[in-house]
Amino acid sequence: MDYLFPERFTFLLNNSNMTYEQIAKELGLKSKGTISKYASGKVKKIELSMLVKISELFDVSPIWLLGFTDDMHYKIKK
């Protein structure tokens, strides 16, 4: 399976009304440079807590962000 996080994160960034600075602040990051690193794929392992923050900020499924489903709003059934 391909690592789709950078591609999907970039999609969210491009379709957001927020700046990189605003997104970094919302995610609790000190620098917008980290946003660029996530989008470019330079960060190969994303912390689970950050994955959850990103999915909550953009209202998408973390499972979708990682590429395990094509459904952006996938919910795990109990």
N, C-alpha and C positions, 0 to 999 in steps of 0.2 A: 504494500500500500504506500502510495506517495504521501509525503509529509505536506499536507495542504494548509497548515496554519498560516504561513506567510501570505499565501495567495488570498485566503479568506479574510485575514486581518486587513490586508490592503484593500480588499473590496469594501469592508466596513468603513475604513478611513475615507475612501473616495466618495462614499455615499453619506457621509456624516456632515452635519452643519457645524461641527466643532473644529477648532484648530488643533494642531499637534500639541501645543502648549496646554490647551484646555483639557484634552484627553489625558495627557500626562498628569495633570493636577487631579483629575477625577480618579485616576488609577493609583494615586499616591506615589508617583514617580518623581524624582528630582529633576529629570532632564527629558526634553522632547527627543533627544538622541536615542533613548531606549526605544521609543516608538518606532523610529526608523530602523533600528536593529531588528525588532520583531518583524516588521514588514519586509525587510530584505532577506530574512532567513538566517541572519548572522547569529541569532540566538537559537540554538538547536533544542534546548530543553527549557520549557517554560514551567515556572512554579505553578502548582495546582491552584494556589490562592490567587495568583495573577490571572490564570485562565478563568476562574470563577468571576473575578472582578470585571474582566473584559466581556464575558458573556452577559453579565448583569447590566453593564453600561450600555451595550448595544442591543439588549433584549434578544439574544440568540442562544442556541444550545451550545454548551461546551463540546458536546459530541460532534456537532456540525463543524465547529472551529477546528477540531483535530482531523476531520475528514472521514469520520466513521459513518456518516449519513449525509444525504443530500438535502435533508429537511432542516432548514435553518432553525425551526422552532420545535425540534424533536423533543419529546418528553419521555422519560423512562417510565414504563408502566410498572406499577407495583403488583 
